[in-house]
């Protein structure tokens, strides 16, 4: 128990995605960390709304469902959804993703 008491507490990270504004903001311990353009679901797909807790983080993931598309820096949520990086930078700021 003593070893655990010397650990630093995990930071409180709050990620908010604004689907109508196609942006994402990140706060750490109540302080604004940054804001970025994102691409949420394009026509025919769905971006879930609500509060979610991540269950896995991956430095690099390849989406088998979508022809092994690269998904760097992935944060996974239940239901097969993830926030992740992309190389398609020109698409950011408008609906273009599978979710």
VENWO-V320314 format. One record per residue. N is the residue number from 1. RES is the residue in one small letter. OMEGA is omega in whole degrees, 0 to 359 (none if undefined). BURIAL is + if it has 24 or more other C-alpha atoms within 12 Angstrom, else -. Layout:
N RES OMEGA BURIAL
N RES OMEGA BURIAL
This chain:
1 x 182 -
2 x 180 -
3 x 180 -
4 x 183 -
5 x 180 -
6 x 179 -
7 x 173 -
8 x 176 -
9 x 177 -
10 x 179 -
11 x 174 -
12 x 182 -
13 x 179 -
14 x 179 -
15 x 179 +
16 x 177 +
17 x 177 +
18 x 184 +
19 x 182 +
20 x 179 -
21 x 181 -
22 x 179 +
23 x 179 -
24 x 175 +
25 x 181 -
26 x 174 -
27 x 177 -
28 x 182 -
29 x 177 -
30 x 181 -
31 x 179 -
32 x 179 -
33 x 179 -
34 x 178 -
35 x 183 -
36 x 170 -
37 x 176 +
38 x 171 +
39 x 176 +
40 x 188 +
41 x 173 +
42 x 181 -
43 x 181 -
44 x 179 -
45 x 186 -
46 x 170 -
47 x 182 +
48 x 177 -
49 x 176 -
50 x 180 -
51 x 184 -
52 x 174 -
53 x 180 -
54 x 176 -
55 x 179 -
56 x 175 -
57 x 178 -
58 x 179 -
59 x 176 -
60 x 178 -
61 x 175 +
62 x 184 -
63 x 179 -
64 x 182 -
65 x 184 -
66 x 174 -
67 x 180 -
68 x 177 -
69 x 179 -
70 x 178 -
71 x 181 +
72 x 175 -
73 x 184 -
74 x 172 +
75 x 186 +
76 x 178 +
77 x 178 -
78 x 179 -
79 x 178 -
80 x 180 -
81 x 179 +
82 x 166 +
83 x 183 +
84 x 176 +
85 x 180 +
86 x 172 +
87 x 181 -
88 x 187 -
89 x 180 -
90 x 179 -
91 x 184 -
92 x 180 -
93 x 175 +
94 x 180 -
95 x 183 +
96 x 189 +
97 x 175 +
98 x 179 -
99 x none +
